[in-house]
Amino acid sequence: DLAIEAINASTPYLEAEWLDLLPEDLVAAEPWLLMIRARLLQDRGSYVSAQSLYRSAARLFQAANETTGQLQSLLGEALCLYVLGRWEECLTLLNRAERLTSSPLQRAEVLCNSATVLLALCRWDEAVERLEFALAQSRPDTRKPLEARIDVYRARLFYLRGLYITGARWAERALAKAGAVGHELYATSLNASATLLTQLARYDEALIQVEASLAIVQARRWVFMEAPVTLCAAGVYFGLGRVRDGIEYAKKALELSRRVRDVEAEVWSEDLLGDACRRNRNVQKARLHHERALDLCRVHGLSAFETARSMCGLGMDLAVGGDEESAGRHLAQASSMARKHGLTSILALARLYEGWLHARRGDERAARAALAEAMRLSE
């Protein structure tokens, strides 16, 4: 009954101790118990093992013509694929899941999941369309929690686009609604709000929110949320000038993301550490972090956002290190990608450093154009 009701694959609803109480021989023959085992492993951060069990459960449900179970096992596997950085596969699976929905609640859940992946892939219009469709068909009794979730997704959209003031407003709205919905969504909303407030240099407010989010996550042993929240805390500490704390938390976020194989969090951690090293005048180490981030983007086929940001970081490292020709190439690629996908903050950074390189070469007209654009975008 618990499993049937828990359609949101990211919401923890089980006790971790149950994992050891599920006998292997019983689980293997019972798809609902198989799926519960997968959810427990997922909550512990064992996404590879969980994905395999979800797939086995889906086959058993399909053989028994049990569409509800099949839908939920597909949603669970899709979440695992998302964390593992296999976003296109995840989207394909969600398209299959959408054909199995039989109620507005189920359709809204699949649409929200699809929107999350489309946001990650920088397919903004398609993502927003799915979110609006999910909200339009929701029932009054399910509308409030759905609104809070969608506000978080909107905050993420504007974060990725580099439109931080708008994103912070949506995060604030999500936070106001999430307190009455559930601890997992409340912790997620706190983290989203803290991330955006950090970009707006409102570090004291961000610190209160990220520490609250981290306290919830650690108290409930939600391994799947620990890496992104720890990463957010690192960014806040850097903003406050607490560099040692920032580095400690960034390294911890990197270690956690590698342990659970959360590719997105790993790339973002490498980028943050690379930026920190460059600011501390350790350009060689900064390059290693950004090169690793870029390699992960290429291996896993991540989106233009991760690729452009890592490319921009590497270009900045090369510029500071004096390799101006290579720096110019990387920054030009980052600028082109950011402009194409509307990634405002990345474009502002790339144009700032391009302007610096133009000025060093004595091309004052090009420098003025680049720096003026960087200033306008930053404002």
Secondary structure as a PSIPRED ss2 file (coil, helix, strand):
# PSIPRED VFORMAT (PSIPRED V4.0)

   1 D C   1.000  0.000  0.000
   2 L H   0.000  1.000  0.000
   3 A H   0.000  1.000  0.000
   4 I H   0.000  1.000  0.000
   5 E H   0.000  1.000  0.000
   6 A C   1.000  0.000  0.000
   7 I C   1.000  0.000  0.000
   8 N C   1.000  0.000  0.000
   9 A C   1.000  0.000  0.000
  10 S C   1.000  0.000  0.000
  11 T C   1.000  0.000  0.000
  12 P C   1.000  0.000  0.000
  13 Y C   1.000  0.000  0.000
  14 L C   1.000  0.000  0.000
  15 E C   1.000  0.000  0.000
  16 A H   0.000  1.000  0.000
  17 E H   0.000  1.000  0.000
  18 W H   0.000  1.000  0.000
  19 L H   0.000  1.000  0.000
  20 D H   0.000  1.000  0.000
  21 L H   0.000  1.000  0.000
  22 L C   1.000  0.000  0.000
  23 P C   1.000  0.000  0.000
  24 E H   0.000  1.000  0.000
  25 D H   0.000  1.000  0.000
  26 L H   0.000  1.000  0.000
  27 V H   0.000  1.000  0.000
  28 A H   0.000  1.000  0.000
  29 A H   0.000  1.000  0.000
  30 E C   1.000  0.000  0.000
  31 P H   0.000  1.000  0.000
  32 W H   0.000  1.000  0.000
  33 L H   0.000  1.000  0.000
  34 L H   0.000  1.000  0.000
  35 M H   0.000  1.000  0.000
  36 I H   0.000  1.000  0.000
  37 R H   0.000  1.000  0.000
  38 A H   0.000  1.000  0.000
  39 R H   0.000  1.000  0.000
  40 L H   0.000  1.000  0.000
  41 L H   0.000  1.000  0.000
  42 Q H   0.000  1.000  0.000
  43 D H   0.000  1.000  0.000
  44 R C   1.000  0.000  0.000
  45 G C   1.000  0.000  0.000
  46 S C   1.000  0.000  0.000
  47 Y H   0.000  1.000  0.000
  48 V H   0.000  1.000  0.000
  49 S H   0.000  1.000  0.000
  50 A H   0.000  1.000  0.000
  51 Q H   0.000  1.000  0.000
  52 S H   0.000  1.000  0.000
  53 L H   0.000  1.000  0.000
  54 Y H   0.000  1.000  0.000
  55 R H   0.000  1.000  0.000
  56 S H   0.000  1.000  0.000
  57 A H   0.000  1.000  0.000
  58 A H   0.000  1.000  0.000
  59 R H   0.000  1.000  0.000
  60 L H   0.000  1.000  0.000
  61 F H   0.000  1.000  0.000
  62 Q H   0.000  1.000  0.000
  63 A H   0.000  1.000  0.000
  64 A C   1.000  0.000  0.000
  65 N C   1.000  0.000  0.000
  66 E C   1.000  0.000  0.000
  67 T H   0.000  1.000  0.000
  68 T H   0.000  1.000  0.000
  69 G H   0.000  1.000  0.000
  70 Q H   0.000  1.000  0.000
  71 L H   0.000  1.000  0.000
  72 Q H   0.000  1.000  0.000
  73 S H   0.000  1.000  0.000
  74 L H   0.000  1.000  0.000
  75 L H   0.000  1.000  0.000
  76 G H   0.000  1.000  0.000
  77 E H   0.000  1.000  0.000
  78 A H   0.000  1.000  0.000
  79 L H   0.000  1.000  0.000
  80 C H   0.000  1.000  0.000
  81 L H   0.000  1.000  0.000
  82 Y H   0.000  1.000  0.000
  83 V H   0.000  1.000  0.000
  84 L C   1.000  0.000  0.000
  85 G C   1.000  0.000  0.000
  86 R C   1.000  0.000  0.000
  87 W H   0.000  1.000  0.000
  88 E H   0.000  1.000  0.000
  89 E H   0.000  1.000  0.000
  90 C H   0.000  1.000  0.000
  91 L H   0.000  1.000  0.000
  92 T H   0.000  1.000  0.000
  93 L H   0.000  1.000  0.000
  94 L H   0.000  1.000  0.000
  95 N H   0.000  1.000  0.000
  96 R H   0.000  1.000  0.000
  97 A H   0.000  1.000  0.000
  98 E H   0.000  1.000  0.000
  99 R C   1.000  0.000  0.000
 100 L C   1.000  0.000  0.000
 101 T C   1.000  0.000  0.000
 102 S C   1.000  0.000  0.000
 103 S C   1.000  0.000  0.000
 104 P H   0.000  1.000  0.000
 105 L H   0.000  1.000  0.000
 106 Q H   0.000  1.000  0.000
 107 R H   0.000  1.000  0.000
 108 A H   0.000  1.000  0.000
 109 E H   0.000  1.000  0.000
 110 V H   0.000  1.000  0.000
 111 L H   0.000  1.000  0.000
 112 C H   0.000  1.000  0.000
 113 N H   0.000  1.000  0.000
 114 S H   0.000  1.000  0.000
 115 A H   0.000  1.000  0.000
 116 T H   0.000  1.000  0.000
 117 V H   0.000  1.000  0.000
 118 L H   0.000  1.000  0.000
 119 L H   0.000  1.000  0.000
 120 A H   0.000  1.000  0.000
 121 L C   1.000  0.000  0.000
 122 C C   1.000  0.000  0.000
 123 R C   1.000  0.000  0.000
 124 W H   0.000  1.000  0.000
 125 D H   0.000  1.000  0.000
 126 E H   0.000  1.000  0.000
 127 A H   0.000  1.000  0.000
 128 V H   0.000  1.000  0.000
 129 E H   0.000  1.000  0.000
 130 R H   0.000  1.000  0.000
 131 L H   0.000  1.000  0.000
 132 E H   0.000  1.000  0.000
 133 F H   0.000  1.000  0.000
 134 A H   0.000  1.000  0.000
 135 L H   0.000  1.000  0.000
 136 A H   0.000  1.000  0.000
 137 Q C   1.000  0.000  0.000
 138 S C   1.000  0.000  0.000
 139 R C   1.000  0.000  0.000
 140 P H   0.000  1.000  0.000
 141 D H   0.000  1.000  0.000
 142 T H   0.000  1.000  0.000
 143 R H   0.000  1.000  0.000
 144 K H   0.000  1.000  0.000
 145 P H   0.000  1.000  0.000
 146 L H   0.000  1.000  0.000
 147 E H   0.000  1.000  0.000
 148 A H   0.000  1.000  0.000
 149 R H   0.000  1.000  0.000
 150 I H   0.000  1.000  0.000
 151 D H   0.000  1.000  0.000
 152 V H   0.000  1.000  0.000
 153 Y H   0.000  1.000  0.000
 154 R H   0.000  1.000  0.000
 155 A H   0.000  1.000  0.000
 156 R H   0.000  1.000  0.000
 157 L H   0.000  1.000  0.000
 158 F H   0.000  1.000  0.000
 159 Y H   0.000  1.000  0.000
 160 L H   0.000  1.000  0.000
 161 R H   0.000  1.000  0.000
 162 G C   1.000  0.000  0.000
 163 L C   1.000  0.000  0.000
 164 Y H   0.000  1.000  0.000
 165 I H   0.000  1.000  0.000
 166 T H   0.000  1.000  0.000
 167 G H   0.000  1.000  0.000
 168 A H   0.000  1.000  0.000
 169 R H   0.000  1.000  0.000
 170 W H   0.000  1.000  0.000
 171 A H   0.000  1.000  0.000
 172 E H   0.000  1.000  0.000
 173 R H   0.000  1.000  0.000
 174 A H   0.000  1.000  0.000
 175 L H   0.000  1.000  0.000
 176 A H   0.000  1.000  0.000
 177 K H   0.000  1.000  0.000
 178 A H   0.000  1.000  0.000
 179 G C   1.000  0.000  0.000
 180 A C   1.000  0.000  0.000
 181 V C   1.000  0.000  0.000
 182 G C   1.000  0.000  0.000
 183 H H   0.000  1.000  0.000
 184 E H   0.000  1.000  0.000
 185 L H   0.000  1.000  0.000
 186 Y H   0.000  1.000  0.000
 187 A H   0.000  1.000  0.000
 188 T H   0.000  1.000  0.000
 189 S H   0.000  1.000  0.000
 190 L H   0.000  1.000  0.000
 191 N H   0.000  1.000  0.000
 192 A H   0.000  1.000  0.000
 193 S H   0.000  1.000  0.000
 194 A H   0.000  1.000  0.000
 195 T H   0.000  1.000  0.000
 196 L H   0.000  1.000  0.000
 197 L H   0.000  1.000  0.000
 198 T H   0.000  1.000  0.000
 199 Q H   0.000  1.000  0.000
 200 L C   1.000  0.000  0.000
 201 A C   1.000  0.000  0.000
 202 R C   1.000  0.000  0.000
 203 Y H   0.000  1.000  0.000
 204 D H   0.000  1.000  0.000
 205 E H   0.000  1.000  0.000
 206 A H   0.000  1.000  0.000
 207 L H   0.000  1.000  0.000
 208 I H   0.000  1.000  0.000
 209 Q H   0.000  1.000  0.000
 210 V H   0.000  1.000  0.000
 211 E H   0.000  1.000  0.000
 212 A H   0.000  1.000  0.000
 213 S H   0.000  1.000  0.000
 214 L H   0.000  1.000  0.000
 215 A H   0.000  1.000  0.000
 216 I H   0.000  1.000  0.000
 217 V H   0.000  1.000  0.000
 218 Q H   0.000  1.000  0.000
 219 A H   0.000  1.000  0.000
 220 R C   1.000  0.000  0.000
 221 R C   1.000  0.000  0.000
 222 W C   1.000  0.000  0.000
 223 V H   0.000  1.000  0.000
 224 F H   0.000  1.000  0.000
 225 M H   0.000  1.000  0.000
 226 E H   0.000  1.000  0.000
 227 A H   0.000  1.000  0.000
 228 P H   0.000  1.000  0.000
 229 V H   0.000  1.000  0.000
 230 T H   0.000  1.000  0.000
 231 L H   0.000  1.000  0.000
 232 C H   0.000  1.000  0.000
 233 A H   0.000  1.000  0.000
 234 A H   0.000  1.000  0.000
 235 G H   0.000  1.000  0.000
 236 V H   0.000  1.000  0.000
 237 Y H   0.000  1.000  0.000
 238 F H   0.000  1.000  0.000
 239 G H   0.000  1.000  0.000
 240 L C   1.000  0.000  0.000
 241 G C   1.000  0.000  0.000
 242 R C   1.000  0.000  0.000
 243 V H   0.000  1.000  0.000
 244 R H   0.000  1.000  0.000
 245 D H   0.000  1.000  0.000
 246 G H   0.000  1.000  0.000
 247 I H   0.000  1.000  0.000
 248 E H   0.000  1.000  0.000
 249 Y H   0.000  1.000  0.000
 250 A H   0.000  1.000  0.000
 251 K H   0.000  1.000  0.000
 252 K H   0.000  1.000  0.000
 253 A H   0.000  1.000  0.000
 254 L H   0.000  1.000  0.000
 255 E H   0.000  1.000  0.000
 256 L H   0.000  1.000  0.000
 257 S H   0.000  1.000  0.000
 258 R H   0.000  1.000  0.000
 259 R H   0.000  1.000  0.000
 260 V H   0.000  1.000  0.000
 261 R C   1.000  0.000  0.000
 262 D C   1.000  0.000  0.000
 263 V H   0.000  1.000  0.000
 264 E H   0.000  1.000  0.000
 265 A H   0.000  1.000  0.000
 266 E H   0.000  1.000  0.000
 267 V H   0.000  1.000  0.000
 268 W H   0.000  1.000  0.000
 269 S H   0.000  1.000  0.000
 270 E H   0.000  1.000  0.000
 271 D H   0.000  1.000  0.000
 272 L H   0.000  1.000  0.000
 273 L H   0.000  1.000  0.000
 274 G H   0.000  1.000  0.000
 275 D H   0.000  1.000  0.000
 276 A H   0.000  1.000  0.000
 277 C H   0.000  1.000  0.000
 278 R H   0.000  1.000  0.000
 279 R H   0.000  1.000  0.000
 280 N C   1.000  0.000  0.000
 281 R C   1.000  0.000  0.000
 282 N C   1.000  0.000  0.000
 283 V H   0.000  1.000  0.000
 284 Q H   0.000  1.000  0.000
 285 K H   0.000  1.000  0.000
 286 A H   0.000  1.000  0.000
 287 R H   0.000  1.000  0.000
 288 L H   0.000  1.000  0.000
 289 H H   0.000  1.000  0.000
 290 H H   0.000  1.000  0.000
 291 E H   0.000  1.000  0.000
 292 R H   0.000  1.000  0.000
 293 A H   0.000  1.000  0.000
 294 L H   0.000  1.000  0.000
 295 D H   0.000  1.000  0.000
 296 L H   0.000  1.000  0.000
 297 C H   0.000  1.000  0.000
 298 R H   0.000  1.000  0.000
 299 V H   0.000  1.000  0.000
 300 H H   0.000  1.000  0.000
 301 G C   1.000  0.000  0.000
 302 L C   1.000  0.000  0.000
 303 S C   1.000  0.000  0.000
 304 A H   0.000  1.000  0.000
 305 F H   0.000  1.000  0.000
 306 E H   0.000  1.000  0.000
 307 T H   0.000  1.000  0.000
 308 A H   0.000  1.000  0.000
 309 R H   0.000  1.000  0.000
 310 S H   0.000  1.000  0.000
 311 M H   0.000  1.000  0.000
 312 C H   0.000  1.000  0.000
 313 G H   0.000  1.000  0.000
 314 L H   0.000  1.000  0.000
 315 G H   0.000  1.000  0.000
 316 M H   0.000  1.000  0.000
 317 D H   0.000  1.000  0.000
 318 L H   0.000  1.000  0.000
 319 A H   0.000  1.000  0.000
 320 V H   0.000  1.000  0.000
 321 G H   0.000  1.000  0.000
 322 G C   1.000  0.000  0.000
 323 D C   1.000  0.000  0.000
 324 E H   0.000  1.000  0.000
 325 E H   0.000  1.000  0.000
 326 S H   0.000  1.000  0.000
 327 A H   0.000  1.000  0.000
 328 G H   0.000  1.000  0.000
 329 R H   0.000  1.000  0.000
 330 H H   0.000  1.000  0.000
 331 L H   0.000  1.000  0.000
 332 A H   0.000  1.000  0.000
 333 Q H   0.000  1.000  0.000
 334 A H   0.000  1.000  0.000
 335 S H   0.000  1.000  0.000
 336 S H   0.000  1.000  0.000
 337 M H   0.000  1.000  0.000
 338 A H   0.000  1.000  0.000
 339 R H   0.000  1.000  0.000
 340 K H   0.000  1.000  0.000
 341 H H   0.000  1.000  0.000
 342 G C   1.000  0.000  0.000
 343 L C   1.000  0.000  0.000
 344 T H   0.000  1.000  0.000
 345 S H   0.000  1.000  0.000
 346 I H   0.000  1.000  0.000
 347 L H   0.000  1.000  0.000
 348 A H   0.000  1.000  0.000
 349 L H   0.000  1.000  0.000
 350 A H   0.000  1.000  0.000
 351 R H   0.000  1.000  0.000
 352 L H   0.000  1.000  0.000
 353 Y H   0.000  1.000  0.000
 354 E H   0.000  1.000  0.000
 355 G H   0.000  1.000  0.000
 356 W H   0.000  1.000  0.000
 357 L H   0.000  1.000  0.000
 358 H H   0.000  1.000  0.000
 359 A H   0.000  1.000  0.000
 360 R H   0.000  1.000  0.000
 361 R C   1.000  0.000  0.000
 362 G C   1.000  0.000  0.000
 363 D C   1.000  0.000  0.000
 364 E H   0.000  1.000  0.000
 365 R H   0.000  1.000  0.000
 366 A H   0.000  1.000  0.000
 367 A H   0.000  1.000  0.000
 368 R H   0.000  1.000  0.000
 369 A H   0.000  1.000  0.000
 370 A H   0.000  1.000  0.000
 371 L H   0.000  1.000  0.000
 372 A H   0.000  1.000  0.000
 373 E H   0.000  1.000  0.000
 374 A H   0.000  1.000  0.000
 375 M H   0.000  1.000  0.000
 376 R H   0.000  1.000  0.000
 377 L H   0.000  1.000  0.000
 378 S H   0.000  1.000  0.000
 379 E C   1.000  0.000  0.000
